[in-house]
């Protein structure tokens, strides 16, 4: 079958990105042990054992360790587990190096998240050869020059290219053209289809749909009535249909930066709640500045001891990464949404990000904002050199609360999800 009239789209996905990038860096600086070859994870804090697993090695995966679970739980599966703290500045550099290499093969690259992107290879065959040949060149160059492995999926649209990259891992090139759907895609469990999560899987299982092929060959009207617009979308996906375009706008590798903390006791007073929010903001804004980014949307979330959840957000006029400015907004958001019920979990998320390289000054900027920026830079510099505890805000003295990492068992991670 010929695909000359169709586009050629590649999806490039870094294998266990955070861990792979750290391993590649370790090798560059002369560390002999490769954390990809031992039970190791990236996430949280080695000393306090707080946080979650952001990435895992294959040996860790074989022991049952899962991305997203707590470090405490992961350690019950492997007592000698090596825990590497996140290094976001390294991830940004690795991401940029990856994108720059890929752009040598096509200028049309669309970033999907910090560890994956799409490339439109249409018309580039005359320069770099057939798609499969070019994909192997790219994959091998990434490993030989940058030190980490990727999966590459090839097809005629973004959906099928992404599904192709998931077929066999790690360090593989896979195709999933329309004439391969029945053989390669349909036998897979339905939850392996893009946009089918655990809740959708359960709903589909309840009506006898267990594979992607089951979904593709089901009654369209039934799927539409049971799952509404989402059902209609995934039904089309099961057939490999997707007409979404690649977005070539200025990329931001992180969609948002978030920090959450579960408290081991009820929080019933506003002052303590504000301090916990401050500790969350301290961490998230520092991560933002380390990534050379700023935000325009601030979201807070709380969960009561009765498991009721509330979120509240605000979109501000100009971008910022100021700890004080964002903290004042989170306080106001909290005061607007809290009804006095005992709280067990807090979260802060910063989104709608842009690079600090983009000029953000407006007519209304003043000396106070410049002063706050200088204070943040000074505090960051001290903490980078001497550690997070080298300088803390006076409000945390004798409070029993940690001034950073969310107070108790923080979960600090960048959100990398997006949609086609």
N, C-alpha and C positions, 0 to 999 in steps of 0.2 A: 504493500500500500504506500502511496506517495503522500508526503505532507508538505509539498512545495508551496501550496496555497495557504497553508496554516502558519501561524507563528511558531517559533521555537523558543520555549521558555525553560530556563533552568532555575532550580531552587537549590541554593547552597546552604547547608546547615552544619555548624561546627559540632563535633561530637563532644558531649560533656564539656561545654565551652569553658566555664570558669576554672574547672580542674585542669583541662588541657592547656589553657593559657598560662596557668601558674606553673605547670610542669615544663612547658617550653621555656619559660623565663628561668626556672631553676637550673635547667640544663645550660643556659647561656652564661649563668654566673658560676658554673662549676659544681653544682650540687649533683652528686652521682645518683642518688636514689630517685627513681622516677615514680612519682605518686600515682601515675596511671597503672602501674604494675603491682601495687599493694592496696590493701583495704584502706581507702582514704576518701575524705569528703571535704568540700568547701562549705563553710557556714559557721555562723555564730562565733563563739569565743572558746578557745581550747581550755583556758584556765577556769572559767566559771561554768563551762558546759551548757551555757544558755544558747538559745537560738535554734535555727532549723537547718536542715540539709539543703543546700542550694545546688550542689552537683556532686556526683559520686563516680568513683572508678569502677571498672568492670568487676574486679575482685570484690569490691564492696557490694555491688549489685547482686553478685552470686550468693552473697550472705544474706540477702533479703532486705538490704538497706534501700530505702526509697527516698526520692527527692520530695521535700516538703515535710518529712517527719522530723520530730525533735531530735536534737543531738543526744539527749538522754536515752530516748528509745533506740537510736542507732547504736549506742554503746552497749546496750543489752545484747545486741546481735554480734558484736565484735569488741571485746575488751581492749584490744590493741589498736583500735581504729585511729588513724592519723587524721587530725582535724586541722585544716588550713583556714585561717580567717580570710574573709573576702578582701580583694584588692581592686577596687573599682577603677582607679586610675590606670592600672595595668589592663583592665578589660577594655577601656576606651581606646587605649593605644593599639591593642591587638585587633579590635574591631576596625579601626581606621586602616591598619596595615592590610587586613583582609579585603576590605572594600577597594583599596587602591590597586591591589593585585588583580582583582576580578575586573575592574574597569579597563584593564589592558586588553580585555577580550570583547568588551562592548561598553559603550558609554551609557547604555540604558540599564542602570542598576537601581533597584528599588529596595530599600531596607525594610524588612519586616519586623525585626527586633535586633537586639545587640548581637545575637549569635546566628542570625539567618537573613538571607536576602534572596531576591529574585533578579534574574538577568534575562533581558530580551536578546537572544542570540540570532534573531531573524536577520538574514542577509549577511552574516559574518562568516559563513562557511567558506567563502572564497579567500578569506584571510587566514583562518585558523583550522580549516578542515571541517569534516562532518561533525554534528553535535556530540556524538559519543566520543569521538577522538579528542575533541576540544575539552570535553568534561574531564577526561582522564588527565590531560595536560594540566588543567587547572588544579585538580585534586592533588596531583603529584608535586606541582610547584608549591602549593600551600604547605605541604608537609616538608619538602626539602628546604624551602626558604624561610618559612615562618615557624615550623616545628610542631604543628598540630594537624590533626586529621579532620576531614569533613565528609559528609555525604552529599552527593549531587543527584537530584532528580531531574529528568528531562521529559517534557511533553509539549502539548500545544496550548496549554493555559496554566494559570497559576495553581489552581486546585490540583490538577493531575500531576504537575511538577512537584508540588509539596507532598502529595501522597506517595509519589515515586521515591522521594528521598527517604521515606520512612520504611520502605519495604525490607531492606536488609542493611544492618549496621554492624560495626562501624566501618568507616573508610571505604565506602562503596559508591559506585555509580549505577543508578537504576533508571530504566525507562518505563513509562506508563502511557503509551499512546492509546487512542480510542479502541483500536482493535485488540488491545491487551487487557482491557477492563475486565471482561468476563473471566479471564484466566488468572489475573494477578490481584484484582481489587475485590471482586465479588465474594471470594471464599473467606475474606477476613472478617473477624468479629465486627459487629456494627459499630462498637465504640471506637474503632480505629479510623472511622470516617471523620474528617474534619468537621467540627461544630457539633459532634455528638458527645455530650458529657454523660456523667453518671445518671442524672435525672432523666435525660432523654433516652438513654439506654434502657432504663427500667420501664419507661412507658412503652417503648418498642417491644421489649421482651414480653410485656403483658398482653400484647396482641400477636404474639408468635413470630416476631422478627428478631433474629439472632445474628444474621450476617448482613454484610452490605448488599449481597445479592438478593437476600430476602426483601430488603427495603426497596431495591430497584424494581423487583417484580411484584411488589405489593399493589394493593388498590390505591390509586392516587387520592381518590375522594375520601377514603378511610383515613389515610395519613393526614390529609388536610383538615378533616374534622377533629381528629384527636390532638394534633400538634399545631394547628393553625398555620401561620406564616412560616414558623420555624420548620414545621413538617414539610411544607412545600419546598423550602430551601434545600433541606438535606436529601429530599427525594431527587432533586435535580443533581445534587452532588454525587449521589449513588450512581448516576449515569455518566458522571464526569463532565457535566455541563457547568460552565463558569465563564462569564464574559466580563469579569472585573478587569480593570485596567491597572497597569503598573503606575505607581506614583513616583515621579522623579523629583519631587520637591526636596528642599534641604532636609536631610535626615537627622533625626534625633534618636540615638540608639536606645535610650531608656524611655518608655512611655510615661512612667511616673516613678517616684521614689516613695516608699512607705515604711512605716515603723509601727509595730503594735506590741502591746504588753498585757498579759493576763496577771492580775493582782491576786495574791493568795488570801486576801481578806476584803471585806466590803469597804468601799470608799463612800463615805456619807457626807463629807464636808467639802465645800467649794474650794477652800484654800489648798487642801491636799490634791484635789483633782487638777487644779491649775498647775501645781508643781509637777505632777506626772506628765501633763501635756507639755510642759517646758522641757522635761527630760527627753521626750519623744521628738520635739522640735529640734533640740540640740543635735541629735543624731541625724535626722533627715536633712537638715539644712547643711550640716557639714558634708554629708555625702553629695549633696547637690553642688556645693562649691568644689569639692574634689573632682567632680565630673565636668567642671567649668560650665555649669548650667544654672538656669533660673526658672522660676515657675510663675504661673498666673492664676492657678486654681488651687485652693487649699480646702481639704476635706477632713473632717474629724468624724470618728465613729466611737460609739460606746455600746457596751453590752451590760445589762443589769444582772444582778444575782438571780433574777427570775428568767434570764436568757432572752429578754427583749432587746432588740437591736435598734439603734437610732443612728442616722448619719445626717450630716449637715455640711454644706460647702458654700464657698464664696469665690467668685471670679473678680479679681482686682483689675484696676485700670492699667497698671504697668508691671512688668516682670520684676521679680525680686528673689534673692536668696538670703535675705537678712534674717538672722535668728530672732531678733527683737521684733521686727515687723510681722513676721509670720506667727510668732507666739501671741502677739496681741490679737491677731485675727482668730487664732484657734480658741483663745479665751472667750472672745465675743461669741463665736459659733457655739461653744459649749454652753455658755450662759443662756443662749436662746433656746437650746434644745433640751437641756436637763430639767427634769421635773422633780428632782429630789430623791429619786429611787436609788438604792444602793448599787454601786457600779463595781463590776469585776474585770472589765477589759476596756482598754483605750486604744485608739489607733489614730494616726495622722498620715495623710497621703498628700503629696505635692504633685500636681500634674499640669498639663499644657506647658511643656517645657520648651525652652529655646536656649541656644548657646549664649554664653556671656560675651562672645565676640561680637554679637549683634548689638549695636548701639541702643541702649535702653533709656538714655537720659531724655527727660521731657522738660517742658517749660516749668513744671511745678516741682522739679527736683530741687533740693535745697542742701544747705550745709549739714543739716542733721543726718540726711541719708548718707552723705559722703563720710561723715564721722562714724556711722554705724558700720559701713563697709570696712573702714580701717580697723575698727574694733574686732570684727569677725576675722579679718586676715591675721591680726595679731594673735588672737586666741587660737586659731587654727595652727599657726606656726609653732606656738608653744606646745600644743598637744601633739603635733607631728614629731617634735623633737624629744619631748619628755614623757609623753603618754597622756591619756585622757584625764587622769586624775591630777595632772600637774596644775591645772587651773579650773576651778568650779565657781559657780555663782553662789553668792552668799545665802540665798534662800534655801539652799540644800544643807547648810551646816546644821548638824544636830537634828535633821529631819527624819533620818532613818531611810531616806529614799536615795537611790542612785542618781547622780546628776546627768548621766547619759545612759544609752541603751535601754531606755524605757522603764527604768526602775527595777522591775523584776522579770527576768527571763525574756528579754526582748527578742523580737523577730524582726530583723532589719534586712530588707531585701529590695532590689529593684523589680518592678513588675515588667515583664517582657511580653505580655500577651497583646495580641492585636487581632484584627479580622482581615480576611482577604478583601 
